[in-house]
Amino acid sequence: MTGPVLLYDGLCGFCDGAVQWILAHDRRGEIRFAALQGDSGQAVVAEHSELRGVDSLILLDESGRVRVRSDAALAVATAMGGVWRLFAVFRVVPRPLRDALYDAFARNRYRWFGRREACRVPSAEERERFLG
């Protein structure tokens, strides 16, 4: 596996939009994706017992380090490079506060952005960046 893997809620309209945005803006094409509902996502959760019940962003980096919630979002911005690395400045905000804001948004994501019946199937061009 090369590059970090972002696990996301494949049924969440916002999460799917965020994946599409990352695909369009990750110039190096290093970030790979797996829906939490898919086999690869479920395998990662099974391997890391602390992730059971987590339905938010999860980032697994090349070293096997797992980041969740706001830490995962900031790590994605850093991994994208370029101007997106500037979001790392938000690491000065204490994690409990960042995660409280993240959780408030996450609780409302289906209401605001909708819930899909099934995970979107990646296009042929995108398929190499998605795990099963």
N, C-alpha and C positions, 0 to 999 in steps of 0.2 A: 504494500500500500504506500502510495506517495501522497504527501500532503495531509492536512487535517481532515477529519470527517465530521460533518455537521449532521447531527440527528435532529429531526424536527417533526412536529405534528403534521402529518401529511393530510389530515382532514381539515386543518385550519386555513381559512382563506388568507389571513394575514401571513402566516408562516409560508404558505405556497408563494405568495407574492414576494416575500423576502428572499426566498430561494431563487426566484426568477431574477430579482434585482442583483443578487450576488453573482449569478451566472453571467449577467450582462456587464458587471463592473469588475470582476476578478480577472484582471488582465493576464495574470500568470496562469490562471486556470488550475490552481493547486487545490482549492477546496473541493472536497467530494461530499456527497450527500447520501443520506439514508433516512427514509421515513421511519418513525418510531413503530409504526404499524407493520412494517415489512420484516422479512426474515433477518436481514443484517442488523436492523435496529433492535429487534428482539434479542438477537445473539449478544449484542453489546450490553444490553440491560441484564441479561442472564449472567454475563461474565463479571459484571460490577453490581453486586448486591445493593450498594448504596443508591443505585438508580431506580430501583423498583418503586413504582408509583410516581416517578417524575415524568411529567408530560410537557415539559418546557424544552427550550434549547439545550442541547448537550453537545459539547465539542470534545472530540477525542483527538489529541494531537499525535504526531509521529512517535513520540516517546511513550505513548499510552496514558498520558495524563488526561484526566477527565475534568472538564469545567462545565458548570451549569449556570443557568439563569443569566444574570448580568455579567458575570465573569466570562461566560461563553460568548455573549454578544460582543464584549470588548475584545476578546481574543480573535473573533472573526474579523473585526475591523482591522486589527493589527496584522492578521494573516493576509488581508487583501493588499496591504502595502499602500504606497502613495499617500495621498491626502487623507485617506481613511484612517491611517495610523494616528492622526491627531485626536481621534476619539479616546485614545489611551489616557488622555488627561483626566477623564472621568474616574480613573482608578483612585484619585485622591478623595473622592466621595466614599465614605465608609460603606463597606459591602452591605451591612444590614439596611442602610437607607436605599442603596441602589436596588437591592433585591426586593424591598418593600414596594418601590415604584414599579419594578418589573412585574411582581406578582399582581399588583392592582391592574396593570394592563392585561396580563395573561388571563385573569379571571373574566375579563370582558371581551376577549378577542373573538369569540364565536358570535356574540351579540353584535359587535361592531363590524366584523368582516365576514361573517357567515361560517357555516360548517359544511364541508363537502360530504357527499355520500361515500366517496371512495378517493383514494390517493390518485393524483394526476399521473398519467404515464408520460415519462420524459420522451422528447423527440429523439429521432435517430442521432442527431448531432450532440444532444445532451447525454445520451445513454452512457457514454464512457465515464462520466463524472458521478453516476449514481450507482450505489451498491444495491443489490437485490433485496 
